[in-house]
Amino acid sequence: MFLIGRGRPYRRVNMPIQRGKELFVLKHNTMDKGRPKKQKTKNIVEMPIVNPYSAGIDIGDKEHVVAVPEGLSDKRVVAFGAMTPDQGMLASWLEECEIDTVAMESTGVYWKPLFQLLVSRGFEVYLVNAAHIKNVTGRKDDENDAMWIQKLHSCGLLGSSYLPGGRQDELRTPTRYRRTLTEDCSRFVNRMQKSLELMNIKFHTVINDITGKTGTAVIEAIIGGERDARNFLPFIDPRIKASPGTIVKSLEGHWRGDHLFTLKESYAMYKIYKERTAACDSEIEKHLPCWEAACNEGEISAKEEGAEEAPVKKAKKQKHKNHPKFDTRAYLEKIHGVDVLAIFGLSETSGLELLAEVGTDLGKWKDEKHFVSWLNLCPNNKISGGKLISSRLFDKHPNPASEAFRHAANALQKMDNWLGDFFRRMKAKGGNKYAIVATANKLATIYYKMVRFKEEFTPIGITDYRAKYKQAKISYLERKLAQLKAEAA
């Protein structure tokens, strides 16, 4: 006999038995005869609705797909155009559906016009990270994306990305544009060096910068038609350390017309970019006094209270040619209330970029650890089963604020201070990239405490720092020795 029915009461079935040439069939009553069959029930887990009047929008270049909860409209999903009148119709439809909060997903900058419109209409708008709303398998189209965003947002599972305010956003646009101009300008400087190298003109190897006073004078003379190497000597600044003979040898080469053409065009583009950068600096300078006035509004200065503070002597920092021409340090100190450029490695350009990217209210981040995590300057530890699987950084493309701290950290590797000593120690431990991230982490922590709590930068001496590090290392080795002795005993 056979026993069948996995997971349920066993029952006996008719079983044929062969005996010789005859076939017998044994009949048995089933054990579950007359009993109703058990029906399988699915365990349904429902999440509480946090935002009952929420909408989800999938932003595109040509159309915006909007999804609202069931019962609020005849159609749950509606597609609108991306033109300005269409966006107005979208906002009006959301008002008719009595929507309170909206979550949108977008790539590029397509979300900005609609975001500003919805905020002006009084909606609570969330710009969510696409990585946080990855769709389930088999539901990849615009309508399902919008419904999925709406469902997640209604359950309160989405968080909004960091977005700057109005004044900060107005400053961030020209600041980012200025950075783009500077990067493009450096590309044409490299092309000028390439044109000189192809003609075997080694002048760029005997001076520090071909765009300085001497370099521009020589390049303009070359473009003007000068070919005799000795006739370039009057353009050489006395501060150039190379000998006249070396300079003459470096300016002898093969004057080819095609390379002279690219040199001329690259130099012309370089001058255009420098002019546009100066115009961008003027635009940025217009925003800083307004921001300064807004930050100091309602505050009473120490002079008005009768207390006079002793002037603090500030360490001067070398002004680079790519830095803004106006006094950036004075503006930043008045806006923040502290001198953030006193931090080692932080330049005027970096300080201006940080102001535009993170603003003055760092209370939006709970503490310095959350701030550093947002900057992607800490390991992204993945732990499973009590084991560290990976600690790589979360994103390969850091945001502009993180890049500003990384550039400041990279400038510290040859400085004679405690941060420079820390950089070199980290470089010996894990390499240059490891040292940049580790030092940028410290710089971001210092910057956060200074701006949020108005604490001045008080660095320790490099001698005291090294002594403190040696003592900490000795204490660590003593603890390890005691632990080994205890294990041996």
Summary of the structure (lengths in Angstrom):
residues: 489
radius of gyration: 34.4
end to end distance: 67.2
largest distance: 124.7
contacts: 1274
relative contact order: 0.06
helix: 51%
strand: 9%
